[in-house]
């Protein structure tokens, strides 16, 4: 179990962050979600492997989950995982471990997006191409070669069609919520990671674990496609955790880059105020 407010900077080597950043800029092949999500988790809890991760256990666990899939078919994968007990519970939303892939693989429980990652990775192991579908409020899984085939691992629904997905969206957001068929489009791996890290940052902020919140936001700034304005959120989290020097440096970097919609002079003023608190 994760401590209430672990000290990631003292417990984990910077090599983990460097390795995560390298995955984010790799161009030759798609980012491996199993490795990237395991690296995220290792920033918050030391793993059993020599490099501080739990990647060996994660990959062995995913290989074990893939055993017994009866055929190379999207439905066969999702039905098999349902039989093995992969799923979620509303109480899972209250704990950061529900966003940590090593724990999700071990417990076979977690947030919808992590259960989707498990499903995608198990599918890949048996030759089925599947993707995370980033429907707002509740992530699903979609067959890459047939977007009409969907699954909801959290609710242990191995198959649902687009109309059923839209009905689920309406139950979550209200009948008047605007629906867009693009909500069921596959997410690229960086977008999946950005969403996982945003979930973690919100959870840690709610728990007042601001040092961990800052770690999650710091990793998020490394993900391609995340806007420069995220540096402002990172600076605020660092300040909440008392790291005023690092917070000021982030604001100064943001100001130097034009402010991303915020007056650079105001950012520099706030940075000076935070540095003054160190005296």
C-alpha positions as CSV (number, residue, x, y, z in Angstrom):
1,X,0.0,0.0,0.0
2,X,1.2,3.5,-0.8
3,X,2.1,5.8,2.2
4,X,-0.1,8.8,2.7
5,X,2.5,11.2,1.4
6,X,5.6,9.4,0.2
7,X,8.7,11.3,-0.7
8,X,9.3,10.3,-4.3
9,X,12.3,12.6,-4.8
10,X,14.3,10.8,-2.0
11,X,13.0,7.3,-2.7
12,X,13.5,7.0,-6.5
13,X,16.4,7.8,-8.7
14,X,16.2,10.4,-11.4
15,X,16.9,7.7,-13.9
16,X,13.2,6.6,-13.7
17,X,12.1,10.1,-14.9
18,X,14.8,10.1,-17.6
19,X,13.6,6.7,-18.8
20,X,10.0,7.8,-18.9
21,X,11.0,10.9,-20.8
22,X,12.9,8.8,-23.3
23,X,9.8,6.6,-23.9
24,X,7.7,9.7,-24.6
25,X,10.0,10.9,-27.4
26,X,10.6,7.5,-29.0
27,X,9.6,7.7,-32.7
28,X,10.5,4.3,-34.1
29,X,7.7,2.3,-32.4
30,X,4.6,3.0,-30.3
31,X,5.1,3.7,-26.6
32,X,4.8,0.5,-24.6
33,X,1.9,1.1,-22.2
34,X,3.0,-1.7,-19.8
35,X,6.4,-0.2,-19.4
36,X,5.3,3.5,-19.3
37,X,2.6,2.8,-16.7
38,X,5.0,0.8,-14.6
39,X,7.5,3.6,-14.7
40,X,4.8,6.0,-13.5
41,X,4.0,3.7,-10.5
42,X,7.7,3.4,-9.6
43,X,7.8,7.1,-8.9
44,X,5.5,6.5,-6.0
45,X,6.4,3.0,-4.7
46,X,9.7,1.2,-5.0
47,X,9.4,-1.9,-7.1
48,X,11.1,-5.2,-6.6
49,X,13.3,-5.1,-9.7
50,X,16.9,-3.8,-9.6
51,X,15.9,-0.7,-11.4
52,X,13.2,0.2,-8.8
53,X,10.3,-0.8,-11.0
54,X,7.9,-3.8,-10.9
55,X,8.1,-4.4,-14.7
56,X,9.0,-8.0,-14.4
57,X,6.0,-8.8,-12.3
58,X,3.7,-6.7,-14.4
59,X,4.8,-8.4,-17.6
60,X,4.6,-11.9,-16.0
61,X,1.1,-11.0,-14.7
62,X,-0.1,-9.8,-18.1
63,X,1.3,-13.0,-19.7
64,X,-0.6,-15.1,-17.1
65,X,-3.8,-13.2,-17.8
66,X,-3.3,-13.9,-21.5
67,X,-3.1,-17.7,-21.0
68,X,-6.3,-19.4,-21.9
69,X,-7.7,-16.9,-24.4
70,X,-9.6,-19.3,-26.6
71,X,-9.1,-17.5,-29.9
72,X,-7.5,-14.5,-31.6
73,X,-10.6,-12.3,-31.3
74,X,-11.5,-9.1,-29.4
75,X,-14.6,-10.6,-27.8
76,X,-12.7,-13.7,-26.8
77,X,-10.1,-11.5,-25.0
78,X,-12.6,-9.4,-23.1
79,X,-14.8,-12.3,-22.1
80,X,-11.8,-14.2,-20.9
81,X,-10.7,-11.3,-18.7
82,X,-14.2,-11.0,-17.3
83,X,-14.1,-14.6,-16.3
84,X,-10.8,-14.1,-14.5
85,X,-12.4,-11.3,-12.5
86,X,-10.9,-8.2,-14.1
87,X,-13.2,-5.3,-13.1
88,X,-13.7,-2.3,-10.9
89,X,-15.7,-1.0,-8.0
90,X,-16.7,2.6,-7.2
91,X,-14.6,2.5,-4.0
92,X,-11.5,2.1,-6.3
93,X,-11.7,5.8,-7.2
94,X,-10.6,6.7,-3.6
95,X,-7.1,5.2,-3.8
96,X,-4.1,6.1,-5.9
97,X,-3.2,2.4,-6.2
98,X,-6.1,2.0,-8.6
99,X,-4.0,4.1,-11.0
100,X,-0.8,2.0,-10.4
101,X,-0.4,-0.8,-13.0
102,X,1.5,-3.2,-10.8
103,X,-1.3,-3.1,-8.2
104,X,-4.0,-3.3,-10.9
105,X,-2.5,-6.4,-12.5
106,X,-2.0,-8.1,-9.1
107,X,-5.5,-7.2,-7.8
108,X,-7.3,-7.3,-11.1
109,X,-9.1,-4.2,-10.0
110,X,-8.6,-0.5,-10.8
111,X,-9.8,2.6,-12.5
112,X,-11.4,2.2,-15.9
113,X,-8.4,3.6,-17.8
114,X,-6.0,1.1,-16.0
115,X,-8.3,-1.8,-16.7
116,X,-8.4,-0.7,-20.3
117,X,-4.6,-0.7,-20.4
118,X,-4.6,-4.2,-19.0
119,X,-7.1,-5.3,-21.7
120,X,-5.1,-3.7,-24.5
121,X,-1.8,-5.3,-23.3
122,X,-3.4,-8.8,-22.9
123,X,-4.9,-8.5,-26.3
124,X,-1.6,-7.5,-27.8
125,X,-0.1,-10.6,-26.3
126,X,-2.4,-12.9,-28.2
127,X,-2.3,-11.0,-31.5
128,X,-5.4,-8.9,-31.1
129,X,-5.2,-5.2,-31.8
130,X,-7.2,-3.1,-29.3
131,X,-7.0,0.5,-28.1
132,X,-8.1,2.6,-25.2
133,X,-11.2,4.7,-26.1
134,X,-11.2,7.9,-24.1
135,X,-14.9,8.5,-23.5
136,X,-15.2,11.4,-21.0
137,X,-15.9,10.2,-17.6
138,X,-15.5,6.5,-18.3
139,X,-12.8,4.9,-20.5
140,X,-13.7,1.9,-22.7
141,X,-11.7,-0.4,-25.0
142,X,-12.3,-0.5,-28.7
143,X,-11.2,-3.1,-31.3
144,X,-8.7,-1.3,-33.5
145,X,-9.8,-2.9,-36.7
146,X,-13.6,-2.6,-35.9
147,X,-14.7,0.5,-34.0
148,X,-18.2,-1.0,-33.6
149,X,-16.8,-3.5,-31.1
150,X,-16.4,-2.1,-27.6
151,X,-15.9,-3.4,-24.1
152,X,-16.3,-1.9,-20.6
153,X,-13.8,-3.8,-18.3
154,X,-14.7,-1.7,-15.2
155,X,-18.4,-2.9,-15.3
156,X,-17.3,-6.4,-16.6
157,X,-19.2,-5.9,-19.9
158,X,-17.1,-7.8,-22.5
159,X,-19.2,-6.4,-25.3
160,X,-21.2,-3.3,-26.0
161,X,-22.1,-1.4,-29.2
162,X,-21.9,2.3,-29.9
163,X,-25.5,2.9,-28.9
164,X,-24.9,1.2,-25.5
165,X,-21.8,3.3,-25.0
166,X,-23.8,6.4,-25.8
167,X,-26.4,5.3,-23.2
168,X,-23.7,4.8,-20.6
169,X,-22.4,8.3,-21.4
170,X,-25.9,9.8,-20.8
171,X,-26.3,8.0,-17.5
172,X,-23.0,9.4,-16.4
173,X,-23.4,13.0,-17.6
174,X,-27.2,13.5,-17.9
175,X,-29.5,13.1,-20.9
176,X,-28.7,16.7,-22.0
177,X,-24.9,16.1,-22.3
178,X,-23.5,16.6,-25.8
179,X,-22.5,13.3,-27.4
180,X,-19.7,13.1,-30.0
181,X,-18.9,9.8,-31.8
182,X,-15.3,10.8,-31.5
183,X,-15.5,10.0,-27.8
184,X,-15.1,6.3,-28.9
185,X,-12.0,7.0,-31.1
186,X,-8.8,5.2,-30.0
187,X,-6.4,7.2,-27.8
188,X,-2.7,7.3,-28.7
189,X,-0.5,6.0,-25.8
190,X,0.7,9.5,-24.8
191,X,-2.9,10.6,-24.4
192,X,-3.6,7.6,-22.2
193,X,-0.6,8.5,-20.0
194,X,-1.6,12.1,-19.8
195,X,-5.0,11.1,-18.6
196,X,-3.7,8.6,-16.0
197,X,-1.3,11.3,-14.6
198,X,-4.1,13.9,-14.5
199,X,-6.2,11.4,-12.5
200,X,-3.3,10.8,-10.1
201,X,-2.6,14.5,-9.6
202,X,-6.3,15.2,-8.8
203,X,-6.3,12.3,-6.3
204,X,-3.1,13.4,-4.5
205,X,-4.3,17.0,-4.4
206,X,-7.6,15.9,-2.8
207,X,-5.5,13.9,-0.3
208,X,-3.3,16.9,0.3
209,X,-0.3,14.8,-0.7
210,X,1.2,17.7,-2.6
211,X,4.7,16.4,-3.2
212,X,3.1,13.4,-5.0
213,X,0.8,15.7,-6.8
214,X,3.8,17.6,-8.1
215,X,5.5,14.4,-9.2
216,X,2.4,13.4,-11.2
217,X,2.2,16.8,-12.8
218,X,5.9,16.9,-13.5
219,X,5.7,13.6,-15.4
220,X,2.7,14.9,-17.3
221,X,4.7,17.9,-18.6
222,X,6.9,15.3,-20.3
223,X,4.1,13.8,-22.3
224,X,3.8,15.0,-25.9
225,X,0.7,17.0,-26.5
226,X,0.3,18.3,-23.0
227,X,0.2,22.1,-23.1
228,X,2.8,24.5,-21.8
229,X,0.2,25.8,-19.3
230,X,0.7,22.6,-17.3
231,X,3.8,24.2,-15.9
232,X,1.6,26.6,-14.0
233,X,-0.3,23.7,-12.4
234,X,3.0,22.1,-11.6
235,X,4.3,25.3,-10.0
236,X,1.2,25.6,-7.9
237,X,1.5,22.0,-6.7
238,X,5.2,22.5,-5.8
239,X,4.3,25.6,-3.8
240,X,1.6,23.8,-1.9
241,X,4.2,21.2,-1.0
242,X,6.6,24.0,0.2
243,X,9.1,23.7,-2.7
244,X,9.0,27.4,-3.4
245,X,12.4,27.5,-5.3
246,X,11.3,24.8,-7.7
247,X,7.9,26.4,-8.1
248,X,9.5,29.8,-8.9
249,X,11.7,28.1,-11.5
250,X,8.7,26.6,-13.2
251,X,7.0,30.0,-13.4
252,X,10.1,31.6,-14.7
253,X,10.3,29.0,-17.4
254,X,6.7,29.5,-18.3
255,X,7.2,33.3,-18.4
256,X,10.2,32.9,-20.7
257,X,8.1,30.8,-23.1
258,X,5.5,33.5,-23.3
259,X,3.2,32.6,-20.5
260,X,0.7,30.3,-22.3
261,X,-2.1,32.8,-21.9
262,X,-0.9,34.3,-18.6
263,X,0.9,37.7,-18.4
264,X,4.7,36.8,-18.2
265,X,5.2,39.8,-15.9
266,X,2.6,38.5,-13.4
267,X,4.3,35.1,-13.5
268,X,7.7,36.7,-12.7
269,X,6.2,38.7,-9.9
270,X,4.7,35.5,-8.4
271,X,8.1,33.7,-8.8
272,X,9.8,36.5,-6.9
273,X,7.3,36.3,-4.1
274,X,7.8,32.6,-3.8
275,X,11.6,33.0,-3.7
276,X,11.2,35.6,-1.0
277,X,9.5,33.0,1.2
278,X,12.8,31.1,1.2
279,X,14.6,33.9,3.1
